[in-house]
Amino acid sequence: MSDTDIKRSTVFIQKKFQMRSILTVVSIIAASGLLSGTLLYFLLSNELSSELQVAHQQIQNTWESLAPAIIFGNIITVVVTGVVAAVAVLYQSHKIAGPMYRLQSICEEVSHGNYNPVSSLRKADQLTALAESFKDMLSALRNNQNQRLQVISEIHELLTSYEREITDDSQKKALSELRSKLEQLS
């Protein structure tokens, strides 16, 4: 199930999952930037005691000159970090969303009777252990199906030979009904 030559052609594979992941990370970054700015504001604008009035005036003048730079710097940091985090989460989520999408497609194929779906994941994808277990399960299902078909074929041959030997019409009819039930199983 592993193939390193497969390239993703779609950025959003499972939009809801990926967007939720991106929004979570960007929200955490925005909240931390807001918290950082709020802490800086309160730390830099604290009232100083009366004996430090002169120092307070100098600090307040410094705050007035630095405040726009600090606020602007925090905004720029949050935006740049948010964009970088969003892109990183988007591409990192491919390692989960891609295999989930692929396994979902395989389940649909198997539900329609195809026990030989084409399945491959890249080595760097997550869920490769699950995909390997899925591959083993499909192999067991194929083997079980083949064994059932073999038994059905053998029973079909026995019915055919019994039909040749039986002369009673009611027994032939019963064997014919059994044959038709067998054909429904195959």
C-alpha positions as a Markdown table, in Angstrom:
| # | Residue | x | y | z |
|---|---|---|---|---|
| 1 | Met | 0.0 | 0.0 | 0.0 |
| 2 | Ser | 3.0 | 2.3 | 0.0 |
| 3 | Asp | 4.1 | 4.3 | -3.0 |
| 4 | Thr | 6.4 | 7.3 | -2.8 |
| 5 | Asp | 5.8 | 8.4 | -6.4 |
| 6 | Ile | 2.2 | 9.5 | -5.9 |
| 7 | Lys | 1.7 | 13.3 | -5.8 |
| 8 | Arg | -1.3 | 15.2 | -4.4 |
| 9 | Ser | -3.2 | 17.2 | -7.0 |
| 10 | Thr | -5.8 | 18.6 | -4.6 |
| 11 | Val | -4.9 | 20.8 | -1.7 |
| 12 | Phe | -8.1 | 20.4 | 0.2 |
| 13 | Ile | -9.0 | 16.7 | 0.5 |
| 14 | Gln | -11.4 | 16.8 | 3.5 |
| 15 | Lys | -12.2 | 20.5 | 3.7 |
| 16 | Lys | -14.0 | 20.4 | 7.1 |
| 17 | Phe | -11.2 | 18.5 | 8.8 |
| 18 | Gln | -8.4 | 20.6 | 7.3 |
| 19 | Met | -10.2 | 24.0 | 7.8 |
| 20 | Arg | -10.9 | 23.1 | 11.4 |
| 21 | Ser | -7.3 | 22.2 | 12.0 |
| 22 | Ile | -6.1 | 25.5 | 10.4 |
| 23 | Leu | -8.6 | 27.6 | 12.3 |
| 24 | Thr | -7.6 | 26.0 | 15.6 |
| 25 | Val | -3.9 | 26.7 | 15.1 |
| 26 | Val | -4.5 | 30.3 | 13.7 |
| 27 | Ser | -6.9 | 31.0 | 16.6 |
| 28 | Ile | -4.3 | 29.9 | 19.1 |
| 29 | Ile | -1.7 | 32.1 | 17.5 |
| 30 | Ala | -4.1 | 35.1 | 17.3 |
| 31 | Ala | -5.0 | 34.6 | 21.0 |
| 32 | Ser | -1.4 | 34.4 | 22.0 |
| 33 | Gly | -0.6 | 37.6 | 20.1 |
| 34 | Leu | -3.6 | 39.3 | 21.7 |
| 35 | Leu | -2.4 | 38.1 | 25.1 |
| 36 | Ser | 1.1 | 39.3 | 24.5 |
| 37 | Gly | -0.1 | 42.7 | 23.4 |
| 38 | Thr | -2.4 | 43.0 | 26.4 |
| 39 | Leu | 0.4 | 42.0 | 28.8 |
| 40 | Leu | 2.8 | 44.5 | 27.2 |
| 41 | Tyr | 0.2 | 47.2 | 27.5 |
| 42 | Phe | -0.5 | 46.6 | 31.1 |
| 43 | Leu | 3.2 | 46.1 | 32.0 |
| 44 | Leu | 4.3 | 49.3 | 30.2 |
| 45 | Ser | 1.4 | 51.5 | 31.3 |
| 46 | Asn | 1.4 | 50.7 | 35.0 |
| 47 | Glu | 1.3 | 53.6 | 37.4 |
| 48 | Leu | 4.5 | 54.2 | 39.2 |
| 49 | Ser | 4.7 | 55.4 | 42.8 |
| 50 | Ser | 4.9 | 59.1 | 43.6 |
| 51 | Glu | 8.6 | 59.1 | 44.2 |
| 52 | Leu | 9.2 | 57.8 | 40.7 |
| 53 | Gln | 7.1 | 60.4 | 38.9 |
| 54 | Val | 10.0 | 61.6 | 36.8 |
| 55 | Ala | 10.9 | 58.1 | 35.8 |
| 56 | His | 7.2 | 57.5 | 35.1 |
| 57 | Gln | 7.1 | 60.5 | 32.8 |
| 58 | Gln | 10.1 | 59.1 | 30.9 |
| 59 | Ile | 8.5 | 55.7 | 30.7 |
| 60 | Gln | 5.2 | 57.1 | 29.5 |
| 61 | Asn | 7.0 | 59.1 | 26.8 |
| 62 | Thr | 8.9 | 55.9 | 25.8 |
| 63 | Trp | 5.6 | 54.0 | 25.8 |
| 64 | Glu | 4.0 | 56.6 | 23.6 |
| 65 | Ser | 6.8 | 56.3 | 21.1 |
| 66 | Leu | 7.1 | 52.5 | 21.4 |
| 67 | Ala | 3.5 | 51.5 | 21.6 |
| 68 | Pro | 2.7 | 51.8 | 17.9 |
| 69 | Ala | 5.8 | 49.8 | 17.0 |
| 70 | Ile | 5.0 | 47.1 | 19.6 |
| 71 | Ile | 1.3 | 46.9 | 18.5 |
| 72 | Phe | 2.3 | 46.9 | 14.8 |
| 73 | Gly | 5.0 | 44.3 | 15.4 |
| 74 | Asn | 2.6 | 42.0 | 17.2 |
| 75 | Ile | 0.0 | 42.4 | 14.4 |
| 76 | Ile | 2.7 | 41.6 | 11.8 |
| 77 | Thr | 3.9 | 38.6 | 13.8 |
| 78 | Val | 0.5 | 37.2 | 14.3 |
| 79 | Val | -0.4 | 37.6 | 10.6 |
| 80 | Val | 2.9 | 36.1 | 9.3 |
| 81 | Thr | 2.9 | 33.3 | 11.9 |
| 82 | Gly | -0.8 | 32.6 | 11.2 |
| 83 | Val | -0.2 | 32.3 | 7.5 |
| 84 | Val | 2.9 | 30.1 | 8.0 |
| 85 | Ala | 1.0 | 27.9 | 10.5 |
| 86 | Ala | -2.1 | 27.7 | 8.2 |
| 87 | Val | 0.1 | 26.5 | 5.3 |
| 88 | Ala | 2.0 | 24.1 | 7.5 |
| 89 | Val | -1.2 | 22.6 | 9.0 |
| 90 | Leu | -2.8 | 22.3 | 5.5 |
| 91 | Tyr | 0.1 | 20.3 | 4.1 |
| 92 | Gln | 0.6 | 18.3 | 7.3 |
| 93 | Ser | -3.1 | 17.4 | 7.4 |
| 94 | His | -2.6 | 15.8 | 4.0 |
| 95 | Lys | -0.8 | 13.0 | 5.8 |
| 96 | Ile | -4.1 | 12.2 | 7.7 |
| 97 | Ala | -6.8 | 13.5 | 5.4 |
| 98 | Gly | -5.4 | 11.8 | 2.2 |
| 99 | Pro | -5.2 | 8.3 | 3.7 |
| 100 | Met | -8.7 | 8.8 | 5.3 |
| 101 | Tyr | -10.1 | 9.7 | 1.9 |
| 102 | Arg | -8.3 | 6.8 | 0.2 |
| 103 | Leu | -9.5 | 4.3 | 2.8 |
| 104 | Gln | -13.1 | 5.7 | 2.5 |
| 105 | Ser | -12.9 | 5.2 | -1.3 |
| 106 | Ile | -11.7 | 1.6 | -0.8 |
| 107 | Cys | -14.6 | 0.9 | 1.7 |
| 108 | Glu | -17.0 | 2.1 | -1.0 |
| 109 | Glu | -15.4 | -0.2 | -3.6 |
| 110 | Val | -15.5 | -3.2 | -1.2 |
| 111 | Ser | -19.2 | -2.5 | -0.3 |
| 112 | His | -19.9 | -2.8 | -4.1 |
| 113 | Gly | -18.2 | -6.2 | -4.2 |
| 114 | Asn | -14.8 | -5.3 | -5.4 |
| 115 | Tyr | -12.3 | -7.1 | -3.1 |
| 116 | Asn | -9.4 | -6.0 | -5.3 |
| 117 | Pro | -9.4 | -2.2 | -5.1 |
| 118 | Val | -6.2 | -0.4 | -6.1 |
| 119 | Ser | -4.8 | 1.0 | -2.9 |
| 120 | Ser | -1.6 | 2.9 | -2.3 |
| 121 | Leu | -0.4 | 5.3 | 0.3 |
| 122 | Arg | 2.8 | 7.3 | 0.5 |
| 123 | Lys | 5.4 | 6.2 | 3.0 |
| 124 | Ala | 5.2 | 9.6 | 4.8 |
| 125 | Asp | 1.4 | 9.4 | 5.2 |
| 126 | Gln | -0.1 | 8.6 | 8.6 |
| 127 | Leu | -2.4 | 5.7 | 9.0 |
| 128 | Thr | -0.1 | 3.3 | 7.0 |
| 129 | Ala | -0.5 | 0.7 | 9.7 |
| 130 | Leu | -4.2 | 0.9 | 9.4 |
| 131 | Ala | -3.9 | 0.7 | 5.6 |
| 132 | Glu | -1.8 | -2.4 | 5.9 |
| 133 | Ser | -4.4 | -4.0 | 8.3 |
| 134 | Phe | -7.0 | -3.1 | 5.8 |
| 135 | Lys | -5.0 | -4.7 | 3.0 |
| 136 | Asp | -4.7 | -7.9 | 5.2 |
| 137 | Met | -8.5 | -7.8 | 5.9 |
| 138 | Leu | -9.2 | -7.6 | 2.1 |
| 139 | Ser | -6.9 | -10.5 | 1.4 |
| 140 | Ala | -8.8 | -12.6 | 4.0 |
| 141 | Leu | -12.1 | -11.5 | 2.5 |
| 142 | Arg | -10.9 | -12.5 | -1.0 |
| 143 | Asn | -9.7 | -15.9 | 0.3 |
| 144 | Asn | -13.0 | -16.5 | 2.1 |
| 145 | Gln | -15.0 | -15.5 | -1.0 |
| 146 | Asn | -12.9 | -17.8 | -3.2 |
| 147 | Gln | -13.4 | -20.7 | -0.8 |
| 148 | Arg | -17.2 | -20.1 | -0.8 |
| 149 | Leu | -17.3 | -20.0 | -4.5 |
| 150 | Gln | -15.3 | -23.2 | -4.7 |
| 151 | Val | -17.7 | -25.0 | -2.3 |
| 152 | Ile | -20.7 | -23.7 | -4.3 |
| 153 | Ser | -19.1 | -25.0 | -7.5 |
| 154 | Glu | -18.5 | -28.4 | -5.9 |
| 155 | Ile | -22.1 | -28.5 | -4.7 |
| 156 | His | -23.4 | -27.5 | -8.1 |
| 157 | Glu | -21.4 | -30.4 | -9.7 |
| 158 | Leu | -22.9 | -32.8 | -7.2 |
| 159 | Leu | -26.4 | -31.6 | -7.9 |
| 160 | Thr | -25.8 | -32.0 | -11.6 |
| 161 | Ser | -24.6 | -35.6 | -11.1 |
| 162 | Tyr | -27.6 | -36.4 | -8.8 |
| 163 | Glu | -30.0 | -34.9 | -11.3 |
| 164 | Arg | -28.8 | -37.4 | -14.0 |
| 165 | Glu | -29.3 | -40.3 | -11.6 |
| 166 | Ile | -32.8 | -39.3 | -10.3 |
| 167 | Thr | -35.9 | -40.3 | -12.3 |
| 168 | Asp | -38.5 | -39.0 | -10.0 |
| 169 | Asp | -39.8 | -35.5 | -11.2 |
| 170 | Ser | -40.5 | -34.2 | -7.7 |
| 171 | Gln | -36.9 | -35.0 | -6.7 |
| 172 | Lys | -35.6 | -33.4 | -9.9 |
| 173 | Lys | -37.7 | -30.3 | -9.1 |
| 174 | Ala | -36.2 | -30.1 | -5.6 |
| 175 | Leu | -32.7 | -30.4 | -6.9 |
| 176 | Ser | -33.5 | -27.7 | -9.5 |
| 177 | Glu | -34.7 | -25.4 | -6.7 |
| 178 | Leu | -31.5 | -26.1 | -4.8 |
| 179 | Arg | -29.4 | -25.3 | -7.9 |
| 180 | Ser | -31.2 | -22.0 | -8.4 |
| 181 | Lys | -30.6 | -21.1 | -4.7 |
| 182 | Leu | -26.9 | -21.9 | -5.2 |
| 183 | Glu | -26.7 | -19.7 | -8.2 |
| 184 | Gln | -28.0 | -16.8 | -6.1 |
| 185 | Leu | -25.1 | -17.3 | -3.8 |
| 186 | Ser | -22.5 | -17.2 | -6.5 |
